[in-house]
């Protein structure tokens, strides 16, 4: 198959130095030696320096012809000089990577910065007529015919074109009153609506906000939820009856602000850890707050109401977060998969261990979000948080874990489950993930048979560049008018 690649050196020759790797910049400037804090700027954590368009991509194996659409992934890609001592993995300009599949072919790969005012200025582009927002670097979703890059802590979504070029800030067509959204909306599979918990720095000092977005991309409701402090509320969960609110002890830190840290949140041992159950359609006064053991959760796998009236939540749980390490999430503790059972009547809370091996970026069948389910998927974490060598398949009924081993020197991003057309079981489908190959120093889009961990990949789409370790993404099928989150 003929392959054609176009490489765009971002910003032209005059701006090329702004895209040099942080390590080289520091060496050239006589800056501090890269030390432990710089882990999140090295290897495949480090940014890439070019925007690339590649077409007719090589494929090893056979792509399922029913996969027609785009696999998209967002993550930070710092542009310009970076001080590793003040840098945080969660900061940095957003870059969306995408592969378009059609009828068994990999038609293109693109990576594009999510433009902000600073990026446009650094790249020498014309800002005229553009609507800018903050750096949307965490997730990328589809909603009808629209594609949105999103981030937590106060910026509205940024709309992208089908080819991933930035259109501009879009506050859900003027319906998001406080401009604050989140990186982690949850889909109600019965309605196609999005539900989210948003926080905003510095806008929301004593509350967070529940946001309900309709399938049409217009906000239906916002509700302010009082909290004791400026909390980092990264994610939320949804059940048939409740919005699940994670109010856990990571809060804004004045000390880190004074030190100039890019992400000034830290562990707060004096902050009561609790989970709120907001009845769907209820008010803040209706929330049932339940105290939990001190911990932190970035990502739940799923949540649902059980037959006894309990709320069951499966989470990747950390013992602590941002205690000594203020540059990233992995070196104070590593997450293991736990099940929380919360009783909204008695306020009871219990925790059981599902899998005590370190893991992150959990996912489940998208049509079973908020419902009882059997299978979940996550990325294995090793090397103290610097390696992601396998994908786990959790069987929540049998309590067993199957492992998709990626092979030596290969590391996965977040796995995304796509059900097969005419699927006969919950796990009858495909797992899609960008996998970094250290030997080739480049990435590929891997398509796995979710039913069979021992089977070789169905297809490997070979990319011409690295996809740095980043965060979240979506499979956005062509012609689908609902949400892809």
C-alpha positions as CSV (number, residue, x, y, z in Angstrom):
1,X,0.0,0.0,0.0
2,X,1.4,3.4,-0.9
3,X,2.1,5.6,2.0
4,X,2.3,9.4,1.8
5,X,3.5,11.5,4.7
6,X,3.4,15.3,5.2
7,X,5.3,16.8,8.1
8,X,4.5,20.3,9.2
9,X,7.2,21.9,11.2
10,X,5.1,23.9,13.6
11,X,5.5,27.7,13.4
12,X,8.2,27.7,10.7
13,X,11.9,28.1,11.0
14,X,11.7,31.2,13.2
15,X,9.7,29.4,15.9
16,X,11.4,26.1,15.7
17,X,13.5,26.7,18.8
18,X,10.3,26.9,20.9
19,X,9.6,23.3,20.2
20,X,13.1,21.9,21.2
21,X,12.9,19.3,24.0
22,X,12.9,20.7,27.5
23,X,16.1,18.8,28.4
24,X,18.0,20.4,25.5
25,X,16.6,23.9,26.3
26,X,17.8,23.6,29.9
27,X,21.2,22.5,28.9
28,X,21.5,25.4,26.4
29,X,20.4,27.9,29.0
30,X,22.7,26.6,31.7
31,X,19.6,25.7,33.8
32,X,19.3,23.2,36.5
33,X,20.3,19.6,35.9
34,X,17.3,17.3,35.1
35,X,16.5,15.5,38.4
36,X,13.7,13.4,39.7
37,X,11.1,16.0,38.9
38,X,12.1,15.8,35.3
39,X,10.8,12.2,34.9
40,X,7.6,13.6,33.4
41,X,9.5,15.3,30.6
42,X,11.8,12.4,29.6
43,X,11.4,9.5,27.3
44,X,7.8,9.0,26.0
45,X,6.5,11.4,28.7
46,X,8.4,14.1,26.7
47,X,6.7,16.3,24.1
48,X,6.9,15.8,20.3
49,X,8.1,18.7,18.2
50,X,6.1,18.5,15.0
51,X,2.5,18.4,13.8
52,X,2.3,15.6,11.3
53,X,-0.2,14.5,8.7
54,X,0.4,11.0,7.4
55,X,-1.9,9.1,5.0
56,X,-2.3,5.5,3.8
57,X,-0.7,4.1,7.0
58,X,0.9,0.7,7.0
59,X,-1.2,-2.0,8.8
60,X,0.1,-5.2,10.2
61,X,-2.8,-7.7,10.3
62,X,-6.3,-6.8,9.3
63,X,-8.5,-4.0,10.5
64,X,-12.1,-5.0,11.2
65,X,-14.0,-3.3,8.3
66,X,-16.8,-2.3,10.6
67,X,-14.5,0.2,12.4
68,X,-15.3,3.4,10.5
69,X,-14.4,6.5,12.3
70,X,-11.7,8.2,14.3
71,X,-9.7,7.0,17.4
72,X,-8.7,10.2,19.2
73,X,-6.5,10.8,22.2
74,X,-5.5,14.0,24.1
75,X,-2.6,14.8,26.3
76,X,-0.1,17.5,27.4
77,X,2.6,18.5,25.0
78,X,4.6,21.4,26.5
79,X,5.6,24.1,24.0
80,X,8.7,26.1,24.8
81,X,11.1,26.2,27.8
82,X,10.0,24.2,30.8
83,X,11.4,24.3,34.3
84,X,11.2,20.6,35.4
85,X,11.1,21.6,39.1
86,X,7.9,23.5,38.6
87,X,6.4,21.4,35.8
88,X,3.6,18.9,36.4
89,X,2.6,16.1,34.0
90,X,-1.0,17.5,34.1
91,X,0.2,20.9,32.7
92,X,1.3,21.8,29.3
93,X,-0.4,22.6,26.0
94,X,-2.9,20.1,24.7
95,X,-2.2,18.0,21.7
96,X,-4.8,15.7,20.1
97,X,-3.6,12.6,18.2
98,X,-6.0,10.8,15.8
99,X,-6.2,7.9,13.4
100,X,-9.1,7.6,10.9
101,X,-10.2,4.1,9.9
102,X,-12.4,3.3,7.0
103,X,-13.4,0.0,5.4
104,X,-10.3,-1.8,6.7
105,X,-7.9,1.0,5.9
106,X,-6.0,3.4,8.1
107,X,-6.6,6.6,6.1
108,X,-4.7,9.1,8.1
109,X,-2.8,10.0,11.3
110,X,-2.8,13.6,12.5
111,X,-1.5,15.3,15.7
112,X,-2.5,18.9,16.3
113,X,-2.0,21.4,19.2
114,X,-5.3,22.6,20.7
115,X,-4.7,26.3,19.9
116,X,-4.7,28.8,22.7
117,X,-3.8,32.5,22.4
118,X,-0.3,31.7,23.6
119,X,0.2,28.8,21.1
120,X,-1.0,31.0,18.2
121,X,1.4,33.7,19.2
122,X,4.3,31.3,19.6
123,X,3.6,29.7,16.2
124,X,3.2,33.0,14.5
125,X,-0.4,32.4,13.4
126,X,-3.1,34.9,12.8
127,X,-5.4,35.2,15.9
128,X,-8.1,37.1,14.1
129,X,-11.6,35.9,14.7
130,X,-10.6,33.0,17.0
131,X,-12.3,32.2,20.3
132,X,-9.7,31.1,22.8
133,X,-9.9,29.2,26.1
134,X,-7.4,27.6,28.4
135,X,-5.2,24.7,27.5
136,X,-7.6,21.7,26.8
137,X,-5.1,18.9,27.3
138,X,-6.9,16.0,29.1
139,X,-9.7,14.4,27.0
140,X,-11.3,14.6,23.6
141,X,-14.9,13.5,22.9
142,X,-17.5,13.5,20.2
143,X,-21.0,14.9,20.6
144,X,-23.1,14.6,17.5
145,X,-21.1,16.1,14.6
146,X,-18.9,18.1,17.0
147,X,-15.5,17.2,18.4
148,X,-14.4,18.8,21.7
149,X,-11.1,18.9,23.6
150,X,-11.8,19.2,27.3
151,X,-9.9,19.8,30.5
152,X,-10.7,20.2,34.2
153,X,-10.5,23.2,36.4
154,X,-12.5,25.9,34.7
155,X,-12.1,26.1,30.9
156,X,-14.9,25.6,28.5
157,X,-14.6,22.9,25.8
158,X,-12.6,23.7,22.6
159,X,-14.2,22.6,19.4
160,X,-12.0,20.9,16.8
161,X,-12.7,20.1,13.1
162,X,-13.0,16.6,11.9
163,X,-9.3,16.8,10.9
164,X,-8.4,18.1,14.4
165,X,-7.8,21.7,13.6
166,X,-8.9,24.2,16.3
167,X,-12.2,25.9,15.6
168,X,-12.3,27.7,19.0
169,X,-13.8,27.8,22.5
170,X,-17.4,26.5,22.6
171,X,-19.3,26.8,25.8
172,X,-22.0,24.5,24.6
173,X,-23.4,27.1,22.2
174,X,-23.7,29.7,24.9
175,X,-25.5,27.5,27.4
176,X,-22.7,26.9,30.0
177,X,-23.2,29.8,32.4
178,X,-20.0,29.7,34.4
179,X,-17.7,28.5,31.6
180,X,-16.4,25.7,33.8
181,X,-16.5,22.1,32.6
182,X,-14.5,19.0,33.3
183,X,-12.3,16.4,31.6
184,X,-14.7,13.5,32.7
185,X,-18.3,13.8,31.7
186,X,-20.3,10.5,32.0
187,X,-22.8,9.4,29.5
188,X,-26.3,8.2,30.4
189,X,-26.6,5.4,27.9
190,X,-30.4,5.5,28.0
191,X,-30.6,9.2,27.0
192,X,-27.3,10.1,25.5
193,X,-27.0,13.0,28.0
194,X,-23.7,14.0,29.6
195,X,-23.4,14.4,33.4
196,X,-20.4,16.1,34.9
197,X,-18.9,17.6,38.1
198,X,-16.8,20.7,37.4
199,X,-14.5,22.7,39.6
200,X,-12.7,25.9,38.7
201,X,-9.6,27.6,39.9
202,X,-9.9,30.4,41.0
203,X,-13.6,30.7,40.3
204,X,-15.1,28.1,42.6
205,X,-13.4,28.5,46.0
206,X,-16.2,27.0,48.2
207,X,-18.3,24.9,45.8
208,X,-18.2,22.6,42.8
209,X,-20.8,22.4,40.1
210,X,-22.9,19.6,38.7
211,X,-23.5,20.1,34.9
212,X,-26.1,18.2,32.9
213,X,-25.7,18.5,29.1
214,X,-28.3,17.2,26.7
215,X,-27.6,14.9,23.8
216,X,-27.9,18.0,21.6
217,X,-24.9,19.7,23.3
218,X,-27.0,22.3,25.2
219,X,-26.8,22.5,29.0
220,X,-30.0,21.5,30.7
221,X,-29.0,22.2,34.3
222,X,-26.3,23.4,36.6
223,X,-26.3,23.0,40.3
224,X,-23.8,24.5,42.8
225,X,-22.6,21.9,45.4
226,X,-21.0,23.5,48.5
227,X,-17.7,21.9,49.6
228,X,-15.3,22.8,52.5
229,X,-12.4,24.0,50.4
230,X,-10.9,24.3,46.9
231,X,-10.8,20.6,46.1
232,X,-9.4,18.8,43.1
233,X,-12.3,16.8,41.8
234,X,-11.0,15.0,38.7
235,X,-13.8,12.7,37.9
236,X,-17.3,11.5,39.0
237,X,-19.6,8.6,38.5
238,X,-23.2,8.0,37.5
239,X,-25.8,5.4,38.5
240,X,-29.4,5.0,37.6
241,X,-30.4,6.9,40.7
242,X,-27.4,9.1,41.7
243,X,-24.6,11.4,40.6
244,X,-21.6,10.2,42.6
245,X,-19.3,13.1,43.9
246,X,-15.7,12.4,45.0
247,X,-14.8,15.0,47.6
248,X,-11.3,13.8,48.5
249,X,-8.3,15.3,50.3
250,X,-6.3,17.0,47.5
251,X,-6.8,20.7,47.7
252,X,-5.3,24.0,46.5
253,X,-2.0,24.8,48.2
254,X,-0.9,28.3,49.0
255,X,2.7,27.1,49.4
256,X,2.8,25.6,46.0
257,X,1.3,28.7,44.5
258,X,4.0,30.8,46.1
259,X,6.6,28.3,44.7
260,X,5.3,28.9,41.2
261,X,4.2,25.3,40.7
262,X,2.2,24.8,37.5
263,X,-0.3,22.6,39.2
264,X,-0.6,23.8,42.8
265,X,-2.7,21.0,44.4
266,X,-1.5,18.9,47.3
267,X,-2.5,16.2,49.9
268,X,-4.5,17.8,52.7
269,X,-4.6,15.5,55.8
270,X,-7.1,17.8,57.5
271,X,-9.7,17.6,54.7
272,X,-12.4,15.0,55.4
273,X,-12.6,12.4,52.6
274,X,-16.2,11.7,51.6
275,X,-18.4,10.6,48.7
276,X,-21.6,12.4,47.9
277,X,-24.7,10.8,46.5
278,X,-26.8,13.4,44.7
279,X,-30.2,12.0,43.7
280,X,-30.8,12.6,40.0
281,X,-33.1,15.6,39.8
282,X,-32.3,16.5,43.4
283,X,-30.8,19.6,45.1
284,X,-27.6,20.1,47.0
285,X,-29.6,19.7,50.3
286,X,-30.5,16.2,49.1
287,X,-27.0,15.0,48.9
288,X,-26.1,12.1,51.2
289,X,-22.5,12.5,52.2
290,X,-20.7,9.3,53.3
291,X,-17.2,9.4,55.0
292,X,-14.6,7.1,53.5
293,X,-11.0,6.2,54.4
294,X,-8.4,8.8,53.4
295,X,-7.4,8.2,49.8
296,X,-7.5,9.7,46.3
297,X,-9.3,8.6,43.2
298,X,-8.6,10.0,39.7
299,X,-10.7,7.5,37.8
300,X,-13.6,5.1,38.5
301,X,-14.2,2.1,36.3
302,X,-18.0,2.2,36.7
303,X,-20.8,2.5,39.2
304,X,-24.3,1.2,39.6
305,X,-27.2,0.6,42.0
306,X,-27.4,-2.9,43.3
307,X,-30.5,-4.9,44.2
308,X,-30.2,-4.0,47.9
309,X,-30.3,-0.3,47.3
310,X,-26.5,0.2,47.7
311,X,-24.4,2.2,45.3
312,X,-21.4,0.1,44.1
313,X,-18.4,2.0,42.8
314,X,-15.2,0.4,41.3
315,X,-12.3,2.8,41.5
316,X,-8.5,3.0,41.0
317,X,-7.6,4.0,44.5
318,X,-4.4,5.7,45.8
319,X,-3.5,5.7,49.4
320,X,-2.3,9.3,49.1
321,X,-1.5,11.8,46.4
322,X,0.8,14.8,45.9
323,X,2.4,14.5,49.4
324,X,6.1,14.6,48.4
325,X,5.8,14.5,44.7
326,X,4.3,17.6,43.2
327,X,5.2,16.9,39.6
328,X,3.0,13.9,38.9
329,X,0.7,11.2,40.3
330,X,2.7,8.0,40.6
331,X,5.5,8.3,43.2
332,X,3.6,8.8,46.4
333,X,1.6,5.7,45.9
334,X,0.2,3.5,43.1
335,X,-3.5,2.8,42.4
336,X,-5.1,-0.6,42.9
337,X,-8.6,-1.6,41.9
338,X,-11.1,-1.4,44.8
339,X,-14.8,-1.8,45.2
340,X,-16.7,0.6,47.4
341,X,-20.2,-0.2,48.6
342,X,-22.1,2.8,49.9
343,X,-25.5,2.7,51.6
344,X,-27.5,5.9,51.1
345,X,-29.8,5.1,54.0
346,X,-27.4,4.1,56.8
347,X,-24.4,6.0,55.5
348,X,-22.5,2.7,55.6
349,X,-19.2,2.3,53.6
350,X,-17.2,-0.8,52.9
351,X,-14.2,-1.5,50.7
352,X,-12.9,-4.7,49.1
353,X,-9.9,-5.3,46.9
354,X,-10.6,-6.4,43.4
355,X,-7.0,-6.5,42.1
356,X,-4.0,-5.4,44.2
357,X,-1.7,-4.9,41.2
358,X,-1.0,-1.2,40.2
359,X,-3.2,0.0,37.4
360,X,-4.9,3.1,36.0
361,X,-7.1,4.5,33.2
362,X,-10.1,2.1,33.8
363,X,-12.8,1.7,31.2
364,X,-15.9,-0.5,30.6
365,X,-18.4,-1.2,27.9
366,X,-19.7,2.3,27.1
367,X,-23.4,1.2,27.0
368,X,-23.1,-0.2,30.5
369,X,-21.9,2.9,32.2
370,X,-24.1,3.5,35.3
371,X,-25.3,-0.1,35.0
372,X,-24.3,-3.5,36.5
373,X,-21.5,-5.0,34.4
374,X,-19.1,-7.9,34.3
375,X,-15.9,-6.7,32.5
376,X,-13.6,-3.7,32.9
377,X,-10.3,-2.8,31.3
378,X,-7.3,-0.9,32.7
379,X,-3.6,-0.3,32.0
380,X,-1.0,-2.1,34.1
381,X,1.4,0.3,35.9
382,X,5.0,-0.7,36.6
383,X,8.5,0.8,37.0
384,X,7.2,3.1,39.8
385,X,4.8,4.7,37.4
386,X,7.1,5.0,34.3
387,X,6.0,1.9,32.5
388,X,2.6,0.7,31.2
389,X,3.4,-2.8,29.9
390,X,0.0,-4.5,29.6
391,X,-3.8,-4.1,29.5
392,X,-5.8,-5.8,32.2
393,X,-9.2,-7.4,31.6
394,X,-11.1,-7.6,34.9
395,X,-13.9,-10.2,35.3
396,X,-15.9,-8.7,38.2
397,X,-18.1,-11.8,38.5
398,X,-15.3,-14.4,38.8
399,X,-12.8,-12.1,40.4
400,X,-10.1,-13.1,37.8
401,X,-7.8,-10.9,35.7
402,X,-6.7,-11.7,32.2
403,X,-3.7,-9.8,30.8
404,X,-3.0,-8.6,27.3
405,X,0.9,-8.6,27.4
406,X,2.2,-6.1,24.9
407,X,5.7,-7.4,24.7
408,X,9.1,-6.1,25.7
409,X,9.6,-2.3,25.5
410,X,6.0,-1.7,24.6
411,X,3.6,0.5,26.6
412,X,-0.1,1.1,26.4
413,X,-2.3,4.2,26.8
414,X,-5.8,4.1,28.0
415,X,-7.7,1.1,26.4
416,X,-11.1,1.9,24.8
417,X,-13.7,-0.8,24.3
418,X,-15.7,-0.8,21.1
419,X,-18.5,-3.4,20.9
420,X,-18.6,-5.5,17.8
421,X,-21.6,-5.2,15.5
422,X,-24.0,-8.0,16.4
423,X,-22.1,-8.8,19.6
424,X,-23.1,-11.9,21.5
425,X,-21.6,-11.1,24.9
426,X,-20.5,-8.1,26.9
427,X,-16.9,-8.6,26.0
428,X,-17.5,-9.3,22.3
429,X,-15.7,-6.3,20.8
430,X,-12.4,-4.6,20.3
431,X,-9.9,-2.8,22.5
432,X,-8.2,0.2,20.9
433,X,-5.1,1.8,22.3
434,X,-2.1,3.8,21.2
435,X,1.0,1.7,22.1
436,X,4.5,3.1,22.3
437,X,7.3,0.8,21.0
438,X,10.6,1.8,22.6
439,X,12.7,0.0,20.1
440,X,11.1,1.9,17.2
441,X,10.7,5.0,19.3
442,X,7.3,5.4,17.7
443,X,3.7,4.5,18.4
444,X,1.0,2.4,16.8
445,X,-2.7,2.0,17.1
446,X,-3.3,-1.5,18.3
447,X,-6.7,-3.3,17.8
448,X,-7.2,-6.3,20.2
449,X,-9.9,-8.9,20.4
450,X,-11.3,-8.1,23.8
451,X,-12.5,-11.7,24.3
452,X,-9.1,-13.3,24.0
453,X,-6.0,-11.9,25.8
454,X,-3.7,-14.6,24.4
455,X,-4.5,-13.7,20.8
456,X,-2.1,-11.6,18.8
457,X,-3.4,-8.1,17.9
458,X,-6.0,-8.1,15.1
459,X,-4.3,-5.1,13.6
460,X,-1.4,-2.7,14.3
461,X,-1.5,0.6,12.5
462,X,2.1,1.9,12.3
463,X,2.4,5.6,13.0
464,X,5.3,7.8,11.9
465,X,5.9,9.4,15.3
466,X,5.5,8.9,19.1
467,X,2.2,9.5,20.8
468,X,3.5,10.7,24.2
469,X,2.0,9.2,27.4
470,X,-1.1,11.2,27.9
471,X,-4.5,10.9,29.2
472,X,-7.9,10.1,27.6
473,X,-9.6,9.6,24.3
474,X,-12.6,8.3,22.4
475,X,-13.6,6.2,19.5
476,X,-15.8,8.5,17.4
477,X,-17.7,6.5,14.8
478,X,-18.6,8.2,11.5
479,X,-22.3,8.9,11.2
480,X,-23.0,8.5,15.0
481,X,-25.2,11.3,16.3
482,X,-24.7,10.5,20.0
483,X,-21.9,11.1,22.4
484,X,-18.6,9.3,22.3
485,X,-16.8,9.9,25.6
